[in-house]
Amino acid sequence: MREVLATNLKRLRLAAGLSQEELAYRADIDRTYVSSLERGRYSASIDMLESLSVALDIEPSELLVKAPARSAD
């Protein structure tokens, strides 16, 4: 689950055009925590998922949805 969160958080942050520093500011957390989440070093609480989703203007569930496996065509 950490890897899913890490991948989604980075993808959604970049899609929003935000640096780690700007996301951290908007979510009222430290930039190093954002970095650690994106590297899968820490897990996030429900409250943290809510803060990040508000900062990214997304639904919290988007941070935890596992991407479908790619098929080899």
C-alpha positions as CSV (number, residue, x, y, z in Angstrom):
1,M,0.0,0.0,0.0
2,R,2.9,2.4,0.7
3,E,4.2,1.9,-2.9
4,V,0.7,2.6,-4.3
5,L,0.5,5.8,-2.2
6,A,4.0,6.8,-3.1
7,T,3.4,6.4,-6.8
8,N,0.0,8.1,-6.8
9,L,1.1,11.0,-4.6
10,K,4.1,11.8,-6.9
11,R,2.0,11.4,-10.1
12,L,-0.8,13.6,-8.8
13,R,1.5,16.2,-7.4
14,L,3.3,16.5,-10.7
15,A,0.0,16.6,-12.6
16,A,-1.0,19.5,-10.4
17,G,2.2,21.3,-11.2
18,L,3.3,21.4,-7.6
19,S,6.8,21.0,-6.1
20,Q,7.2,19.0,-3.0
21,E,7.7,22.2,-1.1
22,E,4.4,23.8,-2.4
23,L,2.4,20.6,-1.6
24,A,3.9,20.5,1.9
25,Y,3.0,24.2,2.4
26,R,-0.6,23.6,1.2
27,A,-1.0,20.5,3.4
28,D,0.8,22.2,6.4
29,I,3.4,19.5,6.7
30,D,7.2,19.4,6.2
31,R,8.7,19.0,2.7
32,T,10.9,16.1,3.9
33,Y,7.7,14.2,5.0
34,V,6.3,14.6,1.4
35,S,9.6,13.3,0.1
36,S,9.5,10.3,2.5
37,L,5.9,9.5,1.5
38,E,6.8,9.6,-2.2
39,R,9.7,7.2,-1.6
40,G,7.5,4.8,0.4
41,R,9.5,5.3,3.6
42,Y,6.6,6.4,5.7
43,S,2.9,5.4,5.8
44,A,0.2,8.1,6.1
45,S,-2.6,8.4,8.6
46,I,-6.2,8.9,7.5
47,D,-5.9,12.6,8.6
48,M,-2.7,13.0,6.5
49,L,-4.5,11.5,3.4
50,E,-7.2,14.0,3.9
51,S,-4.8,16.9,4.2
52,L,-2.9,15.8,1.0
53,S,-6.1,15.3,-0.9
54,V,-7.4,18.8,0.0
55,A,-4.0,20.3,-1.0
56,L,-4.2,18.4,-4.3
57,D,-8.0,19.1,-4.8
58,I,-8.7,15.4,-5.3
59,E,-10.7,12.7,-3.5
60,P,-8.7,10.9,-0.8
61,S,-9.4,7.5,-2.5
62,E,-7.4,8.6,-5.5
63,L,-4.2,8.4,-3.4
64,L,-4.9,4.7,-2.7
65,V,-6.2,3.3,-6.0
66,K,-3.9,0.8,-7.4
67,A,-3.2,1.3,-11.1
68,P,-4.4,-1.6,-13.3
69,A,-1.6,-3.9,-14.5
70,R,-0.4,-3.2,-18.0
71,S,-1.1,-6.0,-20.5
72,A,1.6,-7.1,-22.9
73,D,0.1,-6.7,-26.3
